[in-house]
Amino acid sequence: MQPVKRLISVFAVLISSFSFSQEGLPVYFDYLTDNYYLIHPSMAGAAYGGKIRLTARQQWFDVDAAPNLQTLSANARLGESKSGLGAILFNDANGYHSQTGLKFTYAHHLLFSRNEVDLNQLSFGLSVGFIQSTLDESEFVSIVPDPIITNTANSVTYYNVDFGFSYHYLDTYAHVTVKNALGSGRDLYTAQEFDNLRRYLISVGHVFGKREWQFEPSVLLQITEFTQEKTVDINGKVYKELNDDTLLWGGLSYRRSFDGAEFNTGSGIQQQKLQLLTPLLGINYKRFLFAYNYSYQTGDVRFDNGGFHQITLGYDFGERRDPYDCKCPAINR
């Protein structure tokens, strides 16, 4: 049984990035589908005009009660002011545990440009979120009655706060966000739960190329304060402008954890870290957006051979000013 226990331990560590991210809105790869507001509150209203994004994610279609996530977000600039507002509604389910949340965001944007063509903008954002977390024990069965098992669906409601800033200068951008900064704690399980759910997100990127063809490399670093877990996303996207109304783009993201786990193969001890490969493809047509991404976990120890499918639907609304003279898709489109 010892090798089996080791395999279970390895699997638990390898999916820790997903299971821990169940506290609040998980960070997957939908931010790369013109959806940076989903993870950075400072991006609410960063572009003139507004954006609506709907995403749906399903993991392991052949596994019962597999993780799935749905999000609906909207953000917009308040007219010609320096303020932006946003809201996010999400539902996240994983086995017997699920959570539903609602976030409200205010962002402030300072434009340092000497004119209305060059982009030089510093943004600050604050989100307040309310989350209902549920543990369904109604199907738990025990031969010997366990007083800890309630055989009902237990729910608790708590709040959390995210804040951060973004800086856009011509074709370069950077984001820093603190998620779950002032959380009230969940206290859903009988065992004592910790209240420190803080995560730090740091991302930078730059867009190269001409108007017809553009290449955008970027990096996202995630750090979990309590457990000291760290992961990095290395991303690359290519844009092709077909005409004034149509933009076709695709890319690849590679996520790797800095932390791993040792497991016994029978012939020796090996170590494995979380590694995800995510190709993505999307199209912007006039005010509409459609995108798809697929994540595949590599390595010898995996829960299932299937991947993670996710689609994004989007619509841009409101009056849009003339674009800045820069290759900055998150701001201009």
RARA-V314679 format. One record per run of one state. SS is the DSSP state (~ for helix, > for strand, _ for the rest). FROM is the first residue (numbers start at 1). LEN is the number of residues. If there is no record, write none. Layout:
<<SS,FROM,LEN> <SS,FROM,LEN>>
//
This chain:
<<_,1,1> <~,2,13> <_,15,1> <~,16,5> <_,21,9> <~,30,3> <_,33,3> <~,36,3> <_,39,2> <~,41,3> <_,44,6> <>,50,10> <_,60,8> <>,68,10> <_,78,5> <>,83,12> <_,95,2> <>,97,15> <_,112,8> <>,120,17> <_,137,16> <>,153,17> <_,170,2> <>,172,8> <_,180,19> <>,199,11> <_,210,3> <>,213,12> <_,225,5> <>,230,12> <_,242,4> <>,246,19> <_,265,4> <>,269,17> <_,286,2> <>,288,10> <_,298,10> <>,308,10> <_,318,11> <~,329,4> <_,333,1>>
//
